Structures are given as C-alpha cells and as structure tokens.
Amino acid sequence: MWRVVSVKPLPGYRLRVSFSDGVQGEVDLSGRLFGPVFEPLKDPGLFEQVGIDEFGVVCWPNGADLAPDALYETLAGAAR
C-alpha cells in the first residue's frame, strides 16, 4: 500500500498529493463531492482542513477519506 506523505488543498476543490515513493500530482475532486460524507466538503473551509492520518490516508475532520491506492493509480497513470 502506498502512503501519502503530503497533501495541500488548492482552489477549485483540487488537491496536491505526494506519495512516499515520489509520485505526486493534482487530483480534481470538484465533480466527486456528493453523498452524505463528501457533500459537506463543498464548504471551502472544511475542504481546506484536509490532512493525512497515521496510515497515510487523505482525510477530513468529518470522516471523509480517499483510498491511497486509487489516488496512486490516478496519479501514476497520469505520469505515464
């Protein structure tokens, strides 16, 4: 499993994500913020509270999180 080592919120509901092996890039979540857990992230103040938990998972205080393996595949695939 890949570990996220840094995450930074960007304008337009995007994230700058870096992994422990050096893979990095931007992920656009603007079209994916729906449902009971992700809908609240449309509040820019909450979206900007993104962090990384002890397992290297991108997460927010409301319990929303993003699977590192899916993020990795998205970013590694974009780099090819």
MMTF fields as JSON, N, C-alpha, C and O atoms, coordinates in Angstrom:
{
  "mmtfVersion": "1.0.0",
  "mmtfProducer": "UNKNOWN",
  "numBonds": 319,
  "numAtoms": 320,
  "numGroups": 80,
  "numChains": 1,
  "numModels": 1,
  "chainsPerModel": [1],
  "groupsPerChain": [80],
  "chainIdList": ["A"],
  "bondAtomList": [4, 2, 8, 6, 12, 10, 16, 14, 20, 18, 24, 22, 28, 26, 32, 30, 36, 34, 40, 38, 44, 42, 48, 46, 52, 50, 56, 54, 60, 58, 64, 62, 68, 66, 72, 70, 76, 74, 80, 78, 84, 82, 88, 86, 92, 90, 96, 94, 100, 98, 104, 102, 108, 106, 112, 110, 116, 114, 120, 118, 124, 122, 128, 126, 132, 130, 136, 134, 140, 138, 144, 142, 148, 146, 152, 150, 156, 154, 160, 158, 164, 162, 168, 166, 172, 170, 176, 174, 180, 178, 184, 182, 188, 186, 192, 190, 196, 194, 200, 198, 204, 202, 208, 206, 212, 210, 216, 214, 220, 218, 224, 222, 228, 226, 232, 230, 236, 234, 240, 238, 244, 242, 248, 246, 252, 250, 256, 254, 260, 258, 264, 262, 268, 266, 272, 270, 276, 274, 280, 278, 284, 282, 288, 286, 292, 290, 296, 294, 300, 298, 304, 302, 308, 306, 312, 310, 316, 314],
  "bondOrderList": [1, 1, 1, 1, 1, 1, 1, 1, 1, 1, 1, 1, 1, 1, 1, 1, 1, 1, 1, 1, 1, 1, 1, 1, 1, 1, 1, 1, 1, 1, 1, 1, 1, 1, 1, 1, 1, 1, 1, 1, 1, 1, 1, 1, 1, 1, 1, 1, 1, 1, 1, 1, 1, 1, 1, 1, 1, 1, 1, 1, 1, 1, 1, 1, 1, 1, 1, 1, 1, 1, 1, 1, 1, 1, 1, 1, 1, 1, 1],
  "groupList": [{"groupName": "MET", "atomNameList": ["N", "CA", "C", "O"], "elementList": ["N", "C", "C", "O"], "formalChargeList": [0, 0, 0, 0], "bondAtomList": [1, 0, 2, 1, 3, 2], "bondOrderList": [1, 1, 2], "singleLetterCode": "M", "chemCompType": "L-PEPTIDE LINKING"}, {"groupName": "TRP", "atomNameList": ["N", "CA", "C", "O"], "elementList": ["N", "C", "C", "O"], "formalChargeList": [0, 0, 0, 0], "bondAtomList": [1, 0, 2, 1, 3, 2], "bondOrderList": [1, 1, 2], "singleLetterCode": "W", "chemCompType": "L-PEPTIDE LINKING"}, {"groupName": "ARG", "atomNameList": ["N", "CA", "C", "O"], "elementList": ["N", "C", "C", "O"], "formalChargeList": [0, 0, 0, 0], "bondAtomList": [1, 0, 2, 1, 3, 2], "bondOrderList": [1, 1, 2], "singleLetterCode": "R", "chemCompType": "L-PEPTIDE LINKING"}, {"groupName": "VAL", "atomNameList": ["N", "CA", "C", "O"], "elementList": ["N", "C", "C", "O"], "formalChargeList": [0, 0, 0, 0], "bondAtomList": [1, 0, 2, 1, 3, 2], "bondOrderList": [1, 1, 2], "singleLetterCode": "V", "chemCompType": "L-PEPTIDE LINKING"}, {"groupName": "SER", "atomNameList": ["N", "CA", "C", "O"], "elementList": ["N", "C", "C", "O"], "formalChargeList": [0, 0, 0, 0], "bondAtomList": [1, 0, 2, 1, 3, 2], "bondOrderList": [1, 1, 2], "singleLetterCode": "S", "chemCompType": "L-PEPTIDE LINKING"}, {"groupName": "LYS", "atomNameList": ["N", "CA", "C", "O"], "elementList": ["N", "C", "C", "O"], "formalChargeList": [0, 0, 0, 0], "bondAtomList": [1, 0, 2, 1, 3, 2], "bondOrderList": [1, 1, 2], "singleLetterCode": "K", "chemCompType": "L-PEPTIDE LINKING"}, {"groupName": "PRO", "atomNameList": ["N", "CA", "C", "O"], "elementList": ["N", "C", "C", "O"], "formalChargeList": [0, 0, 0, 0], "bondAtomList": [1, 0, 2, 1, 3, 2], "bondOrderList": [1, 1, 2], "singleLetterCode": "P", "chemCompType": "L-PEPTIDE LINKING"}, {"groupName": "LEU", "atomNameList": ["N", "CA", "C", "O"], "elementList": ["N", "C", "C", "O"], "formalChargeList": [0, 0, 0, 0], "bondAtomList": [1, 0, 2, 1, 3, 2], "bondOrderList": [1, 1, 2], "singleLetterCode": "L", "chemCompType": "L-PEPTIDE LINKING"}, {"groupName": "GLY", "atomNameList": ["N", "CA", "C", "O"], "elementList": ["N", "C", "C", "O"], "formalChargeList": [0, 0, 0, 0], "bondAtomList": [1, 0, 2, 1, 3, 2], "bondOrderList": [1, 1, 2], "singleLetterCode": "G", "chemCompType": "PEPTIDE LINKING"}, {"groupName": "TYR", "atomNameList": ["N", "CA", "C", "O"], "elementList": ["N", "C", "C", "O"], "formalChargeList": [0, 0, 0, 0], "bondAtomList": [1, 0, 2, 1, 3, 2], "bondOrderList": [1, 1, 2], "singleLetterCode": "Y", "chemCompType": "L-PEPTIDE LINKING"}, {"groupName": "PHE", "atomNameList": ["N", "CA", "C", "O"], "elementList": ["N", "C", "C", "O"], "formalChargeList": [0, 0, 0, 0], "bondAtomList": [1, 0, 2, 1, 3, 2], "bondOrderList": [1, 1, 2], "singleLetterCode": "F", "chemCompType": "L-PEPTIDE LINKING"}, {"groupName": "ASP", "atomNameList": ["N", "CA", "C", "O"], "elementList": ["N", "C", "C", "O"], "formalChargeList": [0, 0, 0, 0], "bondAtomList": [1, 0, 2, 1, 3, 2], "bondOrderList": [1, 1, 2], "singleLetterCode": "D", "chemCompType": "L-PEPTIDE LINKING"}, {"groupName": "GLN", "atomNameList": ["N", "CA", "C", "O"], "elementList": ["N", "C", "C", "O"], "formalChargeList": [0, 0, 0, 0], "bondAtomList": [1, 0, 2, 1, 3, 2], "bondOrderList": [1, 1, 2], "singleLetterCode": "Q", "chemCompType": "L-PEPTIDE LINKING"}, {"groupName": "GLU", "atomNameList": ["N", "CA", "C", "O"], "elementList": ["N", "C", "C", "O"], "formalChargeList": [0, 0, 0, 0], "bondAtomList": [1, 0, 2, 1, 3, 2], "bondOrderList": [1, 1, 2], "singleLetterCode": "E", "chemCompType": "L-PEPTIDE LINKING"}, {"groupName": "ILE", "atomNameList": ["N", "CA", "C", "O"], "elementList": ["N", "C", "C", "O"], "formalChargeList": [0, 0, 0, 0], "bondAtomList": [1, 0, 2, 1, 3, 2], "bondOrderList": [1, 1, 2], "singleLetterCode": "I", "chemCompType": "L-PEPTIDE LINKING"}, {"groupName": "CYS", "atomNameList": ["N", "CA", "C", "O"], "elementList": ["N", "C", "C", "O"], "formalChargeList": [0, 0, 0, 0], "bondAtomList": [1, 0, 2, 1, 3, 2], "bondOrderList": [1, 1, 2], "singleLetterCode": "C", "chemCompType": "L-PEPTIDE LINKING"}, {"groupName": "ASN", "atomNameList": ["N", "CA", "C", "O"], "elementList": ["N", "C", "C", "O"], "formalChargeList": [0, 0, 0, 0], "bondAtomList": [1, 0, 2, 1, 3, 2], "bondOrderList": [1, 1, 2], "singleLetterCode": "N", "chemCompType": "L-PEPTIDE LINKING"}, {"groupName": "ALA", "atomNameList": ["N", "CA", "C", "O"], "elementList": ["N", "C", "C", "O"], "formalChargeList": [0, 0, 0, 0], "bondAtomList": [1, 0, 2, 1, 3, 2], "bondOrderList": [1, 1, 2], "singleLetterCode": "A", "chemCompType": "L-PEPTIDE LINKING"}, {"groupName": "THR", "atomNameList": ["N", "CA", "C", "O"], "elementList": ["N", "C", "C", "O"], "formalChargeList": [0, 0, 0, 0], "bondAtomList": [1, 0, 2, 1, 3, 2], "bondOrderList": [1, 1, 2], "singleLetterCode": "T", "chemCompType": "L-PEPTIDE LINKING"}],
  "groupTypeList": [0, 1, 2, 3, 3, 4, 3, 5, 6, 7, 6, 8, 9, 2, 7, 2, 3, 4, 10, 4, 11, 8, 3, 12, 8, 13, 3, 11, 7, 4, 8, 2, 7, 10, 8, 6, 3, 10, 13, 6, 7, 5, 11, 6, 8, 7, 10, 13, 12, 3, 8, 14, 11, 13, 10, 8, 3, 3, 15, 1, 6, 16, 8, 17, 11, 7, 17, 6, 11, 17, 7, 9, 13, 18, 7, 17, 8, 17, 17, 2],
  "groupIdList": [1, 2, 3, 4, 5, 6, 7, 8, 9, 10, 11, 12, 13, 14, 15, 16, 17, 18, 19, 20, 21, 22, 23, 24, 25, 26, 27, 28, 29, 30, 31, 32, 33, 34, 35, 36, 37, 38, 39, 40, 41, 42, 43, 44, 45, 46, 47, 48, 49, 50, 51, 52, 53, 54, 55, 56, 57, 58, 59, 60, 61, 62, 63, 64, 65, 66, 67, 68, 69, 70, 71, 72, 73, 74, 75, 76, 77, 78, 79, 80],
  "secStructList": [7, 7, 7, 3, 3, 3, 3, 3, 3, 3, 6, 6, 6, 3, 3, 3, 3, 3, 3, 6, 6, 1, 7, 3, 3, 3, 3, 3, 7, 6, 6, 7, 7, 7, 2, 2, 2, 2, 4, 4, 4, 4, 1, 2, 2, 2, 2, 6, 6, 7, 3, 3, 7, 6, 6, 1, 7, 3, 3, 7, 6, 6, 1, 7, 3, 3, 7, 2, 2, 2, 2, 2, 2, 2, 2, 2, 2, 2, 2, 7],
  "xCoordList": [0.842, 0.0, 0.877, 1.881, 0.485, 1.237, 0.792, -0.378, 1.753, 1.459, 1.569, 2.537, 0.554, 0.588, 1.454, 1.27, 2.392, 3.267, 2.961, 3.351, 2.264, 1.829, 0.596, 0.424, -0.253, -1.45, -1.693, -1.574, -2.033, -2.29, -3.562, -3.689, -4.508, -5.715, -5.394, -4.592, -6.018, -5.848, -7.22, -8.238, -7.261, -8.551, -9.289, -8.668, -10.608, -11.412, -11.577, -11.801, -11.47, -11.63, -10.622, -10.961, -9.378, -8.296, -7.328, -7.259, -6.593, -5.574, -4.24, -4.186, -3.175, -1.811, -1.372, -1.292, -1.085, -0.792, 0.592, 0.95, 1.382, 2.693, 2.755, 2.296, 3.332, 3.488, 4.932, 5.847, 5.117, 6.435, 7.465, 8.664, 7.025, 7.982, 8.251, 8.943, 7.71, 7.965, 6.877, 6.889, 5.939, 4.811, 4.011, 3.712, 3.669, 2.91, 2.093, 2.338, 1.129, 0.31, -0.928, -1.093, -1.799, -3.034, -4.23, -4.293, -5.171, -6.405, -7.568, -7.666, -8.433, -9.595, -10.802, -11.267, -11.305, -12.461, -13.748, -14.788, -13.696, -14.856, -16.11, -17.216, -15.973, -17.133, -17.464, -18.329, -16.785, -16.96, -17.446, -17.486, -17.81, -18.237, -19.744, -20.469, -20.207, -21.629, -21.783, -20.826, -22.973, -23.237, -23.065, -22.521, -23.529, -23.56, -22.191, -22.099, -21.142, -19.817, -19.069, -18.386, -19.183, -18.394, -19.091, -18.419, -20.408, -21.155, -20.725, -20.592, -20.504, -20.074, -18.738, -18.449, -17.928, -16.633, -16.773, -15.779, -17.996, -18.219, -18.046, -17.888, -18.076, -17.751, -16.236, -15.494, -15.765, -14.321, -13.549, -12.418, -14.156, -13.485, -13.229, -12.173, -14.169, -13.983, -13.024, -12.165, -13.166, -12.28, -10.813, -9.95, -10.546, -9.172, -8.601, -7.404, -9.423, -8.947, -8.423, -8.267, -8.155, -7.642, -6.336, -5.534, -6.148, -4.932, -4.607, -5.198, -3.657, -3.227, -3.29, -2.777, -3.922, -3.987, -2.72, -1.802, -2.678, -1.482, -1.167, -0.086, -2.095, -1.894, -1.534, -1.403, -1.376, -1.057, -2.266, -2.144, -3.443, -4.703, -5.128, -5.117, -5.498, -6.027, -7.399, -8.256, -7.598, -8.856, -9.24, -8.444, -10.498, -11.051, -11.68, -11.989, -11.877, -12.448, -13.854, -14.256, -14.612, -15.978, -16.023, -17.107, -14.865, -14.814, -14.614, -14.407, -14.667, -14.41, -12.943, -12.063, -12.69, -11.299, -11.209, -12.214, -9.985, -9.728, -8.743, -7.711, -9.06, -8.199, -6.869, -6.852, -5.756, -4.456, -4.175, -3.558, -4.621, -4.328, -5.011, -4.42, -6.242, -6.937, -6.269, -6.11, -5.884, -5.17, -3.861, -3.517, -3.131, -1.841, -2.014, -1.287, -2.969, -3.187, -3.56, -3.116, -4.36, -4.737, -3.505, -3.32, -2.668, -1.508, -0.396, 0.236, -0.146, 0.901, 0.512, 1.365, -0.772, -1.248, -1.122, -0.824, -1.346, -1.236, 0.204, 0.46, 1.155, 2.57, 3.136, 4.229, 2.404, 2.915, 2.771, 3.15],
  "yCoordList": [-1.189, 0.0, 1.239, 1.307, 2.216, 3.448, 4.419, 4.461, 5.2, 6.17, 7.584, 7.947, 8.372, 9.795, 10.465, 10.231, 11.291, 11.991, 13.483, 14.148, 14.01, 15.401, 15.617, 14.997, 16.514, 16.896, 18.379, 18.871, 19.076, 20.516, 20.835, 20.46, 21.525, 21.925, 23.048, 23.936, 22.997, 24.001, 24.554, 23.928, 25.71, 26.263, 25.286, 24.468, 25.385, 24.571, 23.139, 22.249, 22.902, 21.552, 20.56, 19.432, 21.02, 20.159, 19.936, 20.732, 18.847, 18.527, 18.287, 17.687, 18.749, 18.407, 17.295, 17.507, 16.112, 14.933, 14.403, 14.32, 14.04, 13.423, 12.116, 12.027, 11.091, 9.776, 9.542, 10.233, 8.562, 8.267, 7.865, 8.026, 7.346, 6.948, 8.06, 7.837, 9.253, 10.391, 10.683, 11.752, 9.775, 10.056, 11.2, 11.209, 12.167, 13.319, 13.901, 13.613, 14.714, 15.366, 15.977, 16.01, 16.465, 17.113, 16.222, 15.571, 16.214, 15.463, 16.456, 17.232, 16.423, 17.309, 16.569, 15.588, 17.046, 16.426, 17.196, 16.848, 18.23, 19.108, 18.375, 18.777, 17.33, 16.593, 15.366, 14.577, 15.195, 13.982, 14.257, 13.349, 15.489, 15.841, 15.703, 16.697, 14.461, 14.195, 13.048, 12.33, 12.89, 11.866, 12.439, 13.529, 11.699, 12.222, 12.549, 13.434, 11.865, 12.121, 13.202, 14.022, 13.221, 14.158, 15.477, 16.478, 15.507, 16.744, 17.897, 19.026, 17.654, 18.743, 19.383, 20.516, 18.656, 19.197, 20.308, 20.936, 20.563, 21.702, 23.018, 24.073, 22.953, 24.131, 24.306, 23.462, 25.398, 25.575, 25.515, 25.031, 26.003, 25.963, 24.546, 24.269, 23.642, 22.246, 21.555, 20.781, 21.831, 21.208, 21.502, 20.633, 22.731, 23.142, 22.484, 22.608, 21.791, 21.109, 19.704, 18.891, 19.418, 18.111, 17.803, 18.695, 16.54, 16.105, 14.677, 14.113, 14.094, 12.717, 12.005, 12.507, 10.83, 10.091, 9.249, 9.298, 8.49, 7.716, 6.597, 6.011, 6.295, 5.247, 5.807, 5.05, 7.122, 7.745, 7.915, 7.903, 8.074, 8.23, 9.702, 10.316, 10.251, 11.615, 11.607, 10.786, 12.545, 12.543, 13.956, 14.893, 14.068, 15.322, 15.088, 13.947, 16.147, 16.003, 15.403, 14.862, 15.481, 14.945, 13.443, 12.864, 12.806, 11.366, 10.987, 9.81, 11.934, 11.638, 11.259, 11.836, 10.287, 9.932, 9.414, 9.063, 9.376, 8.916, 7.762, 7.85, 6.681, 5.497, 5.828, 6.283, 5.602, 5.916, 5.139, 5.677, 3.873, 3.085, 3.669, 3.675, 4.158, 4.771, 6.089, 6.373, 6.884, 8.136, 7.842, 8.503, 6.85, 6.499, 6.088, 6.562, 5.215, 4.751, 5.924, 5.981, 6.846, 8.017, 8.857, 9.257, 9.118, 9.971, 9.267, 9.876, 8.019, 7.266, 7.072, 7.134, 6.837, 6.682, 7.964, 7.93, 9.096, 10.394, 10.71, 11.455, 10.151, 10.437, 9.606, 9.892, 8.582, 7.705, 8.328, 7.724],
  "zCoordList": [0.0, 0.0, 0.0, 0.71, -0.806, -0.906, 0.173, 0.554, 0.659, 1.723, 1.19, 0.521, 1.5, 1.181, 2.241, 3.435, 1.809, 2.755, 2.835, 3.794, 1.826, 1.925, 1.061, 0.012, 1.536, 0.795, 1.039, 2.161, -0.036, 0.06, -0.71, -1.875, -0.071, -0.799, -1.788, -1.496, -2.938, -3.981, -4.357, -4.059, -5.002, -5.435, -6.359, -7.038, -6.373, -7.269, -6.814, -7.635, -5.51, -4.936, -5.525, -5.882, -5.611, -6.071, -4.91, -3.973, -4.995, -4.003, -4.689, -5.763, -4.075, -4.497, -3.555, -2.345, -4.094, -3.287, -3.636, -4.811, -2.607, -2.802, -2.037, -0.898, -2.678, -2.077, -1.654, -2.103, -0.788, -0.227, -1.282, -1.055, -2.425, -3.467, -4.481, -5.474, -4.238, -5.114, -6.125, -6.736, -6.324, -7.224, -6.624, -5.43, -7.472, -6.991, -8.127, -9.298, -7.769, -8.775, -8.16, -6.94, -9.038, -8.606, -8.919, -9.962, -7.987, -8.142, -8.061, -7.111, -9.052, -9.096, -8.529, -9.108, -7.393, -6.754, -6.992, -6.431, -7.809, -7.977, -8.442, -8.079, -9.221, -9.698, -8.868, -9.248, -7.735, -6.931, -5.511, -4.681, -5.232, -3.877, -3.733, -3.68, -3.67, -3.488, -2.496, -2.205, -1.991, -0.986, 0.412, 0.584, 1.404, 2.769, 3.373, 4.224, 2.958, 3.535, 2.774, 3.388, 1.444, 0.644, 0.351, 0.102, 0.372, 0.113, 1.039, 0.565, 2.337, 3.209, 2.803, 3.19, 2.025, 1.602, 0.572, 0.206, 0.095, -0.793, -0.043, -0.658, 1.282, 2.104, 2.03, 2.533, 1.406, 1.247, 2.567, 2.605, 3.642, 4.938, 5.407, 5.976, 5.184, 5.552, 4.587, 5.01, 3.296, 2.308, 2.631, 2.498, 3.053, 3.353, 4.609, 4.871, 5.384, 6.589, 6.287, 7.198, 5.025, 4.621, 5.361, 5.638, 5.667, 6.347, 5.968, 5.046, 6.691, 6.476, 7.817, 8.817, 7.837, 9.099, 9.3, 8.481, 10.377, 10.731, 9.744, 9.799, 8.847, 7.849, 6.468, 5.507, 6.372, 5.095, 4.199, 2.974, 4.808, 4.072, 4.131, 5.197, 2.986, 2.931, 3.599, 3.274, 4.549, 5.298, 5.729, 5.671, 6.165, 6.66, 8.027, 8.371, 8.818, 10.163, 10.194, 11.225, 9.103, 9.103, 8.817, 8.748, 8.649, 8.397, 6.942, 6.645, 6.032, 4.619, 4.448, 5.087, 3.582, 3.275, 1.849, 1.231, 1.341, -0.02, 0.031, 0.695, -0.666, -0.688, -1.364, -2.508, -0.664, -1.255, -2.538, -3.457, -2.616, -3.816, -5.049, -6.129, -4.912, -6.043, -6.441, -7.628, -5.457, -5.752, -6.464, -7.444, -5.971, -6.558, -8.015, -8.888, -8.277, -9.656, -10.566, -11.713, -10.071, -10.856, -11.201, -12.351, -10.199, -10.419, -11.178, -12.04, -10.883, -11.577, -13.042, -13.927, -13.293, -14.662, -15.456, -16.65, -14.806, -15.476, -15.829, -16.774, -15.079, -15.312, -16.46, -16.948, -16.894, -17.98, -19.324, -20.328]
}
